């Protein structure tokens, strides 16, 4: 009998899996699912005595962790991907260094000359950063905004922004929740939003930042301007800004360094292709 079990949205089942707080990486997305703040799915290896867990945020990010090493049932579950209608981006408990994940998942290193699509599992790198306030204060001044652009606080209507790879709607159930947790800062011109820095997760005294610039407005310095503004809000509210990105995302990685973030972890990050064969 297979012991893998799924709890679907809303999960609200964090007590039924190993302690997430023991995982030494940025995992706000997983906590959001376990606490019922965002839609997602939870798999555990055994309902009565769980030792391994796998949580999937509805945006596609996922995490596996536990107090035992990866089991055959977990690998079967991940490779089969029966639950996966979209591509999944998998992070793994850093404690599990003894597992050859490339081999177990059938993964190949990402080829920068090839797109992140297709039926092959691909290995990327996920970078976690630590914020250095002193470096930020020394580097924070962004170039002046281009003529006609200004900054404003995000409003409820900005939850539904389109034309972006990552929008706030991927992380919040509704506009009220988005604004209550901190909202964000937009760069605007003639009523159009060119870039936004927004709260993707907020727990305790930590606030994880999402940044997105619409394609026609890239290269204008808008991302840096909104990032500086939201970090200044974090500091005013005595919150710790959190940043993580794919190492292959050169723009995000470079911006983090410019803003005073210091790389602390560089971990494998796997793209698991959609079971349906649709690979966004």
C-alpha positions in Angstrom: 0.0 0.0 0.0 1.3 3.5 -0.9 1.7 5.7 2.1 2.0 9.0 0.3 -0.9 11.4 1.2 -1.9 14.8 -0.1 -3.7 17.6 1.7 -5.0 20.1 -0.7 -5.9 23.8 -0.4 -6.3 24.9 2.3 -3.6 22.8 3.9 -3.6 24.1 7.5 -1.8 20.9 8.4 1.7 22.0 9.4 1.4 20.0 12.6 1.3 16.8 10.5 4.8 17.1 9.0 8.4 17.5 10.3 9.2 21.0 11.7 9.7 23.5 8.9 11.7 25.8 11.1 14.6 23.2 11.1 15.2 23.9 7.3 18.1 26.3 6.9 16.9 28.2 3.8 14.4 30.9 2.9 11.1 29.0 3.0 8.4 31.6 3.4 6.4 30.1 0.5 6.2 26.8 2.3 5.2 28.3 5.6 2.5 30.3 3.8 0.9 27.1 2.4 1.2 25.2 5.8 -0.5 28.1 7.6 -3.3 28.4 5.1 -2.2 31.8 3.8 -1.7 30.7 0.2 -3.1 27.8 -1.8 -1.0 24.7 -2.1 -0.5 21.0 -1.5 1.2 19.0 1.1 2.5 15.4 0.7 3.8 13.4 3.7 5.3 9.9 3.8 3.1 8.6 6.6 0.0 10.1 8.1 0.4 8.7 11.6 4.2 9.3 11.9 5.4 11.7 9.2 9.2 12.0 8.7 9.3 13.5 5.2 7.2 16.3 3.7 6.8 18.0 0.3 4.9 21.2 0.0 4.0 22.9 -3.3 2.9 26.6 -3.4 0.3 27.3 -6.1 2.8 29.6 -7.8 5.0 26.5 -8.5 7.7 26.7 -5.9 8.2 23.6 -3.7 10.3 22.2 -0.9 11.1 18.7 0.4 12.5 18.3 3.9 12.4 15.9 6.8 14.2 14.2 9.7 15.1 11.2 7.5 16.8 11.1 4.2 14.9 10.9 0.9 12.8 7.7 0.6 12.0 5.7 -2.5 8.4 6.7 -2.1 9.3 10.4 -2.2 11.5 10.0 -5.3 8.6 8.0 -7.0 6.2 10.8 -6.1 8.4 13.5 -7.5 9.3 11.7 -10.6 5.8 10.6 -11.4 4.4 14.1 -10.8 0.8 13.0 -11.1 -0.2 16.2 -9.2 1.7 18.5 -11.5 -0.2 20.4 -14.1 2.4 23.2 -14.4 6.2 23.2 -14.1 7.4 22.9 -10.5 10.5 24.6 -9.0 11.9 22.3 -6.3 14.2 23.2 -3.4 15.6 20.5 -1.1 16.5 20.4 2.6 20.2 21.3 2.8 20.6 18.5 5.4 20.2 16.0 2.6 23.7 16.3 1.1 24.2 12.6 0.9 21.6 12.2 -1.8 22.6 12.3 -5.5 19.6 14.4 -6.6 20.7 14.7 -10.2 20.7 10.9 -10.5 17.5 10.3 -8.4 15.5 12.9 -10.3 17.1 12.2 -13.7 18.2 15.8 -14.0 20.6 17.6 -16.3 22.4 20.9 -15.5 20.7 23.9 -17.1 22.2 24.9 -20.4 22.2 28.7 -20.6 21.8 28.4 -24.4 18.6 26.5 -24.0 15.2 27.6 -22.7 13.9 26.4 -19.3 11.2 24.2 -20.9 10.7 20.7 -22.1 10.3 17.2 -20.6 13.9 17.0 -19.1 14.3 17.8 -15.4 16.8 20.7 -15.2 19.1 21.7 -12.3 19.5 25.4 -11.6 20.9 27.2 -8.6 18.9 29.0 -5.9 20.7 31.8 -4.0 19.8 32.9 -0.5 21.1 36.3 0.7 21.7 38.1 4.0 20.9 41.8 4.2 23.7 44.1 5.3 22.2 47.4 6.4 25.6 49.2 6.3 26.1 48.2 2.7 22.6 49.2 1.8 23.0 52.7 3.3 26.3 53.1 1.5 24.8 52.0 -1.9 21.1 52.9 -1.7 21.0 56.0 -3.8 19.5 55.0 -7.2 19.9 57.0 -10.3 17.2 59.7 -10.8 14.0 58.3 -12.3 13.6 59.0 -16.0 11.4 62.1 -16.8 7.8 61.5 -16.1 8.2 58.6 -13.8 7.4 58.6 -10.1 6.9 56.3 -7.2 3.7 55.5 -5.3 2.6 52.9 -2.8 0.8 49.9 -4.3 -2.9 49.8 -4.0 -5.4 47.0 -4.0 -5.8 47.1 -7.8 -2.1 46.4 -8.2 -2.7 42.8 -7.0 -4.0 42.0 -10.4 -1.2 43.5 -12.5 -0.6 41.7 -15.8 2.2 41.6 -18.3 4.7 40.5 -15.6 6.5 37.2 -15.1 5.8 37.4 -11.4 2.9 39.4 -10.0 1.6 39.9 -6.4 -1.5 37.8 -7.2 0.7 34.7 -7.2 1.3 35.1 -3.5 -1.9 36.6 -1.9 -5.4 35.3 -1.8 -7.0 38.8 -2.1 -6.2 42.4 -2.3 -7.0 43.1 1.3 -4.5 40.5 2.5 -1.9 41.9 0.0 -2.2 45.4 1.4 -2.4 44.3 5.0 0.9 42.5 4.8 2.7 45.5 3.3 1.7 45.9 -0.3 4.6 47.3 -2.2 5.9 50.3 -4.2 5.2 51.0 -7.9 7.1 53.1 -10.5 4.4 54.8 -12.6 4.2 57.0 -15.6 0.9 58.4 -17.0 -1.0 55.9 -14.8 0.9 52.9 -16.1 3.0 50.7 -13.8 6.4 50.0 -15.1 7.9 48.1 -12.1 6.8 47.0 -8.7 8.6 45.8 -5.6 6.1 43.9 -3.4 5.8 41.8 -0.3 5.7 38.2 -1.4 5.9 36.7 2.2 5.9 38.3 5.7 6.5 36.3 8.9 7.7 37.5 12.3 10.1 40.3 11.6 11.1 39.2 8.1 9.7 40.4 4.8 10.5 38.7 1.5 10.7 41.0 -1.5 9.5 40.3 -5.1 10.6 42.5 -7.9 9.2 42.7 -11.4 9.6 45.1 -14.3 7.4 45.1 -17.4 9.4 44.3 -20.5 9.0 47.7 -22.3 10.4 49.5 -19.3 13.5 47.5 -18.5 16.8 49.2 -18.4 15.5 52.5 -17.0 16.5 51.9 -13.4 12.9 51.4 -12.2 13.6 48.1 -10.5 16.4 49.6 -8.3 14.2 52.6 -7.5 11.3 50.5 -6.2 13.6 48.1 -4.4 15.3 50.9 -2.5 11.9 52.3 -1.6 10.5 49.0 -0.2 13.8 48.3 1.7 13.6 51.7 3.3 10.0 50.9 4.4 11.3 47.6 5.9 13.9 49.5 7.9 11.4 52.1 9.1 9.2 49.2 10.3 12.1 47.3 11.8 11.7 44.4 9.4 14.4 42.3 7.9 14.3 42.3 4.1 14.7 38.9 2.5 15.9 38.2 -1.0 16.3 35.0 -3.0 16.6 34.3 -6.7 17.9 31.9 -9.3 21.7 32.4 -9.8 20.9 32.2 -13.5 18.7 35.3 -13.2 21.6 37.7 -13.7 19.5 40.9 -13.3 18.0 39.9 -9.9 21.3 38.6 -8.6 23.2 41.7 -9.6 20.5 44.0 -8.1 20.6 42.1 -4.8 24.4 42.7 -4.6 24.0 46.4 -5.5 21.5 46.8 -2.7 23.7 45.4 0.1 22.6 41.8 0.1 25.4 39.2 0.7 25.2 35.7 -0.8 24.9 33.1 1.9 23.7 29.9 0.2 23.8 28.5 -3.3 21.7 25.4 -3.5 20.4 23.1 -6.3 17.1 24.2 -7.7 15.2 21.8 -9.9 12.7 22.4 -12.6 10.3 19.4 -12.7 8.3 19.5 -15.9 4.5 19.5 -15.9 3.0 16.1 -16.1 0.5 17.3 -18.6 3.3 18.1 -21.1 2.6 21.9 -20.8 5.7 23.7 -19.9 5.2 27.4 -19.3 
